Amino acid sequence: MTSSAFAEEQAIPVKYPCDGENISPPLKWSGMPAQAVTLALIADDPDAGSGTFVHWVAFNFAGNMTELAEGVSGKMPASIVEGRNGAGAAGYRGPCPPSGNHRYFFKIYALDTTLNLGANATKQDVERAMAGHILAQGELMGRYQRQ
């Protein structure tokens, strides 16, 4: 998984966190198996003080998709479901750490099934539904520290 906005382990530009436009970054991936039925995306921050904070959950992308455009959260086709982030809202919530340099993991999963979950699905719901159905996965980690 890659992004044209930031490289692996590099700073996420201020455009994408809460200090900026708070929009989802552009993401690309490759190498997913041809037999992938759907894809799922989870973005989270394991450095949050109260445990891992979920920034984005989305699933049921077409198995042959290879990218998400910048700012696409909230504007996806009806076939793609955006679940609940750590704040309880649907869609992307940008990095907004109260202090320190946090790591943000964007993870893509190729699945052999369609997830039968609704828009209230959480990261835990998606992980349970994906269990035993993951064909491949990729990851991109960016960092952010508020000024």
VOKOLSE-563384 format. One record per atom (N, C-alpha, C, O, CB): x, y, z. Coordinates in steps of 0.1 Angstrom, whole numbers, padded with zeros to 4 digits, always signed. Each point is the difference from the previous one (the first is absolute). Glycine has a CB too. Example, Ala and Ser with C-alpha at 12.3 -4.5 7.8 and 13.67 -1.06 7.14 Angstrom:
<atoms>
+0132-0057+0078;-0009+0012+0000;+0009+0012+0000;+0010+0000+0007;-0029-0012+0005;+0015+0023-0019;+0009+0011+0000;-0008+0011+0008;+0005+0011+0001;+0007-0017-0023;
</atoms>
This chain:
<atoms>
+0009-0012+0000;-0009+0012+0000;+0009+0012+0000;+0010+0001+0007;-0029-0013+0005;+0015+0022-0020;+0008+0013+0000;-0010+0012-0001;-0012-0002-0001;+0031-0010-0011;-0013+0023+0014;-0008+0013-0002;+0009+0010-0007;+0012+0001+0003;-0026-0006+0018;+0008+0013-0029;+0007+0011-0007;+0002+0011+0010;+0008+0010-0003;-0017-0017-0020;+0003+0007+0034;+0000+0011+0010;+0012-0002+0010;+0005+0010+0005;-0030-0007-0008;+0028-0015+0006;+0011-0003+0010;+0006-0014-0002;-0007-0009-0005;-0004+0024+0022;+0023-0017-0014;+0007-0013-0001;+0000-0007+0013;-0004+0005+0011;+0019+0004-0029;-0012-0022+0017;+0000-0009+0012;+0008+0006+0011;+0012+0004-0002;-0014-0024-0013;-0004+0021+0027;+0007+0005+0012;+0003+0015+0000;+0007+0005+0009;+0002-0028-0006;-0015+0030-0013;+0003+0014-0001;-0012+0008+0005;-0011-0006+0003;+0025+0002-0022;-0013+0017+0021;-0010+0009+0005;-0012+0001-0009;+0001+0001-0012;+0016+0012+0024;-0029-0014-0007;-0012+0002-0007;-0002+0015-0001;-0001+0007+0010;-0010-0029-0002;+0009+0027-0020;-0001+0015-0002;-0013+0005+0008;-0010-0007+0001;+0021+0005-0024;-0010+0014+0027;-0010+0006+0009;-0013+0002-0007;-0010+0002+0007;+0028+0010+0004;-0019-0014-0024;-0012+0000-0007;-0010-0011+0004;-0012+0003+0000;+0024+0007-0019;-0007-0021+0023;-0008-0012+0003;-0005-0001+0015;-0010-0005+0002;+0022-0006-0021;-0004+0016+0029;-0005+0000+0014;-0010+0010+0003;-0004+0008-0008;+0026-0017+0014;-0026+0009+0007;-0010+0010+0005;+0005+0014-0001;-0008+0009+0000;-0001-0027+0015;+0022+0020-0015;+0005+0014-0001;-0001+0006-0014;+0002+0012-0001;+0014-0018+0019;-0019-0002-0027;-0001+0004-0014;-0014-0002-0005;-0010+0004+0006;+0034-0009-0010;-0025-0001-0008;-0014-0002-0006;-0007-0012+0005;-0012-0002-0003;+0021+0013-0017;-0001-0020+0027;-0006-0012+0006;-0007-0009-0011;-0011-0004+0002;+0007+0017+0020;+0011-0014-0033;-0005-0009-0011;+0009-0012-0001;+0012+0000+0004;-0021+0020-0016;+0003-0031+0006;+0008-0012-0001;+0011+0002-0011;-0002+0006-0010;-0019-0020+0017;+0032+0008-0004;+0012+0001-0009;-0002-0010-0012;-0008-0009+0000;+0023+0016+0019;-0009-0004-0030;+0000-0009-0012;+0008-0013+0004;+0011+0001+0006;-0013+0019-0022;-0004-0031+0012;+0007-0013+0003;+0000-0009-0012;-0010+0000-0008;+0003+0002+0032;+0018-0009-0026;+0000-0010-0011;+0006-0013+0005;+0008+0000+0010;-0005+0019-0027;-0007-0030+0011;+0006-0013+0003;+0001-0008-0012;-0006+0002-0010;-0004+0000+0033;+0018-0013-0022;+0002-0009-0011;+0003-0014+0006;+0002-0001+0012;+0006+0020-0028;-0008-0028+0007;+0003-0014+0004;-0011-0008+0006;+0002-0010+0006;+0020+0018-0003;-0034-0003-0004;-0012-0007+0006;-0003-0012-0009;+0001+0002-0012;-0010+0019+0023;+0005-0032-0006;-0003-0012-0008;-0012+0002-0009;-0009+0007+0004;+0019-0021+0014;-0009+0008-0030;-0011+0001-0009;-0013-0005+0005;-0011+0004-0004;+0028-0006-0014;-0017-0008+0027;-0012-0006+0006;-0006+0008+0011;-0010-0004+0006;+0019-0018-0012;-0004+0034+0009;-0006+0009+0010;-0014+0004-0004;-0002+0005-0011;+0025+0003+0018;-0032-0011+0002;-0014+0004-0003;-0002+0015+0004;-0006+0008-0007;-0002-0032+0011;+0013+0027+0008;-0001+0014+0005;+0012+0004+0008;+0009-0009+0002;-0034+0007-0001;+0027+0015+0002;+0011+0005+0008;-0006+0007+0012;-0011+0005-0001;+0026-0003-0019;-0007-0001+0031;-0004+0007+0012;+0012+0009+0004;+0011-0004-0003;-0027-0014+0010;+0013+0029-0001;+0010+0010+0004;-0002+0003+0015;-0012+0003+0004;+0014+0007-0028;+0008-0010+0031;+0000+0004+0014;+0012+0010+0003;+0011-0004-0004;-0023-0018+0011;+0009+0033-0002;+0011+0010+0004;-0001+0003+0015;-0011+0003+0005;+0011+0007-0028;+0011-0012+0030;-0001+0002+0014;+0014+0005+0006;+0010+0000-0007;-0027-0018+0008;+0016+0023+0012;+0011+0005+0007;+0002-0008+0013;-0007+0002+0009;+0003+0022-0019;+0014-0032+0010;+0003-0008+0012;+0006+0008+0012;+0001-0006+0011;+0001-0014-0026;+0002+0032+0012;+0007+0008+0010;-0010+0009+0008;+0005+0008+0009;+0015-0008-0024;-0033-0001+0012;-0009+0008+0008;+0000-0004+0015;+0002-0012+0003;-0017+0014-0024;+0014+0008+0029;+0001-0003+0015;-0010-0009+0005;+0003-0007+0010;+0006+0029-0008;-0021-0023-0007;-0011-0009+0005;-0001-0013-0008;-0010-0006+0001;-0002+0027+0007;+0023-0025-0015;+0000-0011-0008;-0001+0004-0015;+0000+0011-0003;-0011-0024+0021;+0011+0003-0026;+0000+0003-0015;-0012+0008-0004;-0012-0004+0003;+0025-0017-0007;-0011+0032-0003;-0011+0008-0005;-0002-0003-0014;+0010+0000-0008;-0005+0019+0025;-0017-0022-0021;-0004-0003-0014;-0003+0013-0008;-0009+0007+0004;+0001-0030+0003;+0015+0025-0018;-0002+0012-0008;-0009-0002-0012;-0006+0009-0005;+0028-0001+0013;-0023-0021-0013;-0008-0002-0012;-0002-0015-0001;+0009-0008+0002;+0001+0028-0013;-0022-0024+0008;-0004-0014-0003;-0008+0001-0013;-0011+0007+0000;+0012-0015+0025;+0003+0001-0035;-0008-0001-0013;+0001-0014-0005;+0011-0006+0001;-0008+0031-0006;-0013-0030-0002;+0000-0014-0005;-0009-0001-0011;-0009+0008-0003;+0015-0017+0025;-0005-0003-0029;-0007-0004-0012;+0004+0008-0012;-0009+0003-0009;-0010-0010+0024;+0031+0011-0016;+0006+0006-0012;+0000-0012-0010;+0002-0011+0004;+0012+0029+0008;-0015-0015-0025;+0001-0010-0010;+0014-0006+0001;+0010+0007+0002;-0026+0005-0018;+0017-0025+0014;+0013-0007+0002;+0011+0004-0010;+0012-0002+0003;-0025-0016+0005;+0009+0025-0019;+0011+0004-0009;+0003+0015+0001;+0008+0006-0008;-0016-0023-0007;+0003+0024+0026;+0004+0014+0002;+0014+0001+0004;+0006-0009+0006;-0029+0014+0001;+0030+0006-0011;+0014+0001+0003;+0003+0014+0007;+0012+0002+0003;-0007-0017-0023;-0015+0023+0022;+0003+0013+0006;-0013+0007+0005;-0011-0003-0004;+0031+0005-0011;-0017+0007+0024;-0011+0009+0005;+0006+0015-0002;+0011+0003+0004;-0020-0020+0013;+0001+0025-0023;+0003+0014-0002;+0000+0008+0013;-0006-0004+0010;-0003+0002-0033;+0017+0013+0023;+0000+0009+0011;-0014+0005+0003;-0008+0003-0009;+0032+0004+0004;-0028-0007+0018;-0013+0006+0004;-0012-0008-0004;-0011+0005+0000;+0022+0016-0002;-0009-0034-0001;-0011-0009-0004;-0010-0004+0011;-0011-0003-0002;+0026-0005-0016;-0010+0009+0031;-0009-0004+0011;-0012+0008+0000;+0000+0013-0001;+0020-0020+0014;-0032+0001-0012;-0013+0006+0000;-0005+0002-0014;-0012+0005-0001;+0019+0007+0021;+0000-0016-0030;-0004+0002-0014;+0001-0013-0008;+0000+0000-0012;+0007+0024+0013;-0006-0035+0006;+0002-0013-0006;-0013-0005-0006;-0011+0003+0004;+0030-0008+0011;-0018-0004-0025;-0012-0007-0006;-0008-0007+0011;+0006-0004+0010;+0005+0002-0032;-0024+0000+0020;-0008-0007+0011;+0004-0014+0003;-0002-0005+0010;-0016+0019-0018;+0025-0020-0002;+0005-0014+0002;+0011-0001+0011;+0003-0011+0005;-0009+0006-0029;+0013+0016+0026;+0011+0001+0010;-0006+0005+0013;-0006+0011+0000;+0024-0008-0018;-0015-0010+0029;-0005+0004+0013;+0011+0006+0008;+0011-0006+0001;-0029-0012-0002;+0015+0030+0007;+0009+0006+0009;-0005-0002+0014;-0011+0005+0003;+0018+0013-0020;+0000-0025+0025;-0004-0004+0014;+0003+0012+0009;+0003+0011-0004;+0000-0035-0001;-0005+0021+0018;+0002+0010+0011;+0015+0001+0004;+0007-0010+0002;-0030+0005+0006;+0027+0018-0007;+0014+0002+0005;-0001+0001+0015;-0010-0003+0006;+0016+0016-0027;+0006-0010+0027;+0001+0000+0015;-0009+0010+0006;-0002-0001+0012;+0025-0008-0014;-0027+0019-0005;-0009+0011+0005;-0015-0004-0001;-0008+0008+0004;+0026+0009-0009;-0020-0029-0001;-0014-0004-0002;-0007+0005-0013;-0012-0002-0002;+0011+0001+0026;+0009+0008-0032;-0006+0006-0013;+0004-0009-0011;+0010-0007+0000;-0009+0030+0009;-0008-0022-0020;+0003-0007-0012;+0011+0007-0008;+0001+0012+0000;-0024-0021-0001;+0032+0002-0005;+0010+0006-0009;+0014+0003+0007;+0002-0005+0011;-0021+0014-0024;+0027-0002+0006;+0013+0004+0004;+0000+0011+0011;-0007+0009-0001;+0015-0016-0022;+0001+0005+0032;+0003+0010+0010;+0015+0001+0000;+0007-0010+0004;-0028+0006+0011;+0026+0016-0018;+0015+0002-0001;+0007-0001+0013;-0006+0002+0011;+0001+0012-0031;+0018-0016+0019;+0009+0000+0012;-0002+0013+0008;-0001+0011-0005;+0017-0025-0006;-0017+0013+0024;-0002+0011+0009;+0006-0003+0014;-0007+0001+0010;-0014+0006-0023;+0034-0011+0014;+0005-0004+0013;+0001+0011+0009;+0004+0011-0004;+0009-0029-0007;-0016+0016+0024;+0001+0011+0010;+0014+0004+0003;+0003+0011+0003;-0024-0019+0007;+0030-0002-0012;+0015+0003+0002;+0008-0011-0006;-0005-0011-0002;+0000+0024+0024;+0017-0011-0024;+0009-0010-0005;-0001-0003-0015;-0009+0005-0007;+0008-0014+0029;+0010+0001-0027;+0001-0004-0013;-0007-0014-0001;+0005-0010+0005;+0017+0023-0010;-0033-0014-0002;-0008-0012-0001;+0002-0007-0014;+0003+0007-0010;-0019+0002+0026;+0014-0022-0016;+0001-0008-0012;-0014-0003-0005;-0009-0003+0008;+0031-0007-0001;-0024+0011-0020;-0014-0002-0006;+0002-0011-0010;+0007+0002-0010;-0015+0022+0014;+0001-0035-0002;+0001-0011-0009;-0012-0001-0009;-0012+0000+0005;+0025-0012+0012;-0011+0012-0030;-0010-0002-0010;+0001-0014-0006;+0011-0003-0006;-0011+0028+0000;-0010-0034+0009;+0002-0014-0004;-0011-0004-0010;-0012+0003+0002;+0022-0008+0021;-0006-0002-0033;-0010-0004-0010;+0000-0016+0000;+0011-0006+0001;-0007+0027-0016;-0015-0027+0014;-0002-0014+0000;-0008-0005-0012;-0010+0006-0004;+0011-0005+0029;+0005-0011-0032;-0007-0007-0011;-0008-0012+0006;+0006-0008+0007;+0012+0015-0024;-0031-0007+0014;-0008-0010+0006;-0007-0009-0010;-0002+0004-0012;-0002+0011+0030;+0001-0028-0014;-0006-0009-0009;-0016+0000+0001;-0006-0009-0004;+0027-0005+0005;-0026+0025+0005;-0014+0001+0003;-0004+0015+0000;+0008+0009+0001;-0008-0031+0012;-0013+0024-0013;-0006+0013+0003;-0004+0000+0015;-0006-0010+0005;-0002+0013-0030;+0011+0008+0032;-0004+0001+0014;-0014+0004+0001;-0004+0010-0005;+0028-0004+0011;-0032-0014+0002;-0014+0003+0002;-0002+0008+0012;-0005-0004+0010;-0001-0017-0021;+0011+0034+0011;+0000+0009+0011;-0006+0013-0005;+0001+0004-0012;+0019-0015+0023;-0026+0019-0002;-0005+0012-0003;+0009+0012+0003;+0011-0002+0005;-0034-0008-0001;+0017+0022-0005;+0008+0012+0002;+0004+0003+0015;+0008+0008+0003;-0020+0001-0023;+0006-0017+0029;+0003+0002+0014;+0012-0009+0004;+0003-0001+0012;-0027+0007-0007;+0029-0014-0015;+0011-0009+0003;+0012+0007+0006;+0004+0011-0005;-0012-0026-0013;+0014+0009+0028;+0013+0005+0006;+0012-0008-0005;-0002-0009-0008;-0011+0017+0028;+0024-0003-0017;+0013-0008-0004;-0001-0014+0005;+0003-0009-0007;+0010+0030+0008;-0018-0023+0012;-0001-0013+0005;-0010-0009-0007;+0002-0012-0003;+0004+0022+0025;-0017-0004-0027;-0010-0007-0008;+0007-0005-0013;-0002-0011-0004;-0017+0024+0014;+0026-0004-0016;+0006-0003-0013;+0011-0011+0002;+0001-0009-0008;-0006+0033+0000;+0013-0022+0018;+0010-0010+0002;-0006-0014+0003;+0005-0010-0005;+0010+0028+0014;-0026-0019-0001;-0006-0013+0002;-0006-0005-0013;+0002-0012-0003;-0008+0019+0026;+0000+0001-0031;-0006-0005-0013;+0011-0004-0010;-0002-0009-0008;-0017+0024+0012;+0031-0009-0003;+0011-0003-0010;+0007-0013+0004;+0006-0006-0008;-0003+0031+0004;-0004-0029+0017;+0008-0012+0005;-0003-0012-0009;-0011-0003-0003;+0010+0012+0026;+0012-0015-0028;-0001-0011-0009;-0002+0003-0014;-0001-0009-0009;-0007-0003+0028;+0007+0025-0023;-0003+0004-0013;+0010+0009-0007;-0001+0005-0011;-0023-0007+0017;+0035+0005+0001;+0011+0009-0005;+0009-0008-0009;+0006-0010+0004;-0007+0024+0017;+0002-0009-0033;+0008-0006-0011;+0014+0006+0000;+0010-0006-0002;-0030+0000-0011;+0020+0019+0016;+0013+0008+0000;-0003+0013+0007;-0011+0004+0002;+0019-0014-0024;+0003+0017+0026;-0002+0013+0006;+0013+0008-0002;+0010-0005-0003;-0026-0005+0020;+0014+0024-0016;+0010+0009-0001;-0001+0011+0010;-0011+0001+0006;+0013-0006-0031;+0008+0013+0027;+0000+0010+0011;+0009+0012-0004;+0010-0002-0006;-0015-0016+0023;+0001+0029-0012;+0008+0013-0001;-0001+0006+0013;-0011+0002+0006;+0007+0001-0031;+0016+0001+0030;+0000+0007+0013;+0006+0014-0002;+0010+0002-0005;-0008-0024+0017;-0010+0032-0007;+0004+0014+0000;+0000+0005+0014;-0006-0006+0009;-0003+0010-0032;+0016+0007+0026;+0001+0006+0013;-0006+0014+0000;+0000+0007-0010;+0021-0021+0015;-0026+0018+0007;-0005+0014+0001;+0002+0005+0014;-0002-0008+0010;-0014+0004-0028;+0021+0016+0019;+0001+0007+0013;-0005+0014-0001;+0005+0007-0009;+0015-0022+0015;-0029+0019+0002;-0005+0013-0001;+0010+0010+0005;+0008-0002+0009;-0031-0006-0005;+0022+0020-0010;+0010+0011+0003;-0005+0009+0011;+0007+0009+0004;+0001-0010-0027;
</atoms>
